[in-house]
């Protein structure tokens, strides 16, 4: 019997914060109607391609959880919430318009990966380690097919843990371009500790 772990990482659909032009992060912004349409289209694609998931694991933030519910209903797959897959904690910037944030919290000349974001958010190492714990929890479930619905920042961090890349610090390092409902499909072979990337769809930009 195969012990392969099939894992799909999916970013949520278009959220209200995108239209409000505010910093998102932990700002709990819902999907827009356009976002719901994007997700429904993605669910229909998954159905047409006969995708199957044993479980959908979702961030607790509403834009991701609503995305997970829509796909779960379409594919008749149970959804469970895991706060470990929430987006990067951006501290006081959550929900602030970009211009206001620039005035109140001017960008420093440098921030090292151990330093909390804006004094009270996560450090780059904190989100990196949180992503590693999230991946470990999935792998420990054992063989199966899983869909994680989350956010660009935490999904990027999870992929960096897979390829052995350090945290993305001060615009340095590798970044994966997840647009609205973008996803990546991987297979993990536990007996060889080998990952195989089989598809990357960047979604709507």
Rosetta blueprint (number, residue, H / E / L):
1 X L
2 X L
3 X L
4 X L
5 X E
6 X E
7 X E
8 X E
9 X E
10 X E
11 X E
12 X L
13 X L
14 X L
15 X E
16 X H
17 X H
18 X H
19 X H
20 X H
21 X L
22 X E
23 X L
24 X L
25 X L
26 X L
27 X L
28 X L
29 X L
30 X L
31 X E
32 X L
33 X H
34 X H
35 X H
36 X H
37 X H
38 X H
39 X H
40 X H
41 X H
42 X H
43 X H
44 X H
45 X H
46 X H
47 X H
48 X H
49 X L
50 X L
51 X L
52 X L
53 X L
54 X L
55 X E
56 X E
57 X E
58 X E
59 X L
60 X L
61 X L
62 X H
63 X H
64 X H
65 X H
66 X H
67 X H
68 X H
69 X H
70 X H
71 X H
72 X H
73 X H
74 X H
75 X H
76 X L
77 X L
78 X L
79 X E
80 X E
81 X E
82 X L
83 X H
84 X H
85 X H
86 X L
87 X L
88 X L
89 X L
90 X L
91 X H
92 X H
93 X H
94 X L
95 X L
96 X L
97 X E
98 X H
99 X H
100 X H
101 X H
102 X H
103 X H
104 X H
105 X L
106 X L
107 X L
108 X L
109 X L
110 X L
111 X L
112 X L
113 X L
114 X L
115 X L
116 X L
117 X H
118 X H
119 X H
120 X L
121 X L
122 X L
123 X L
124 X H
125 X H
126 X H
127 X H
128 X H
129 X H
130 X H
131 X H
132 X H
133 X H
134 X H
135 X H
136 X H
137 X H
138 X H
139 X H
140 X L
141 X L
142 X L
143 X L
144 X E
145 X E
146 X E
147 X E
148 X E
149 X E
150 X E
151 X L
152 X H
153 X H
154 X H
155 X H
156 X H
157 X H
158 X H
159 X H
160 X H
161 X H
162 X H
163 X H
164 X L
165 X L
166 X L
167 X L
168 X L
169 X E
170 X L
171 X L
172 X E
173 X L
174 X L
175 X L
176 X L
177 X L
178 X L
179 X L
180 X E
181 X L
182 X L
183 X E
184 X E
185 X E
186 X E
187 X E
188 X E
189 X E
190 X L
191 X L
192 X L
193 X L
194 X E
195 X E
196 X E
197 X E
198 X E
199 X E
200 X E
201 X E
202 X L
203 X L
204 X E
205 X L
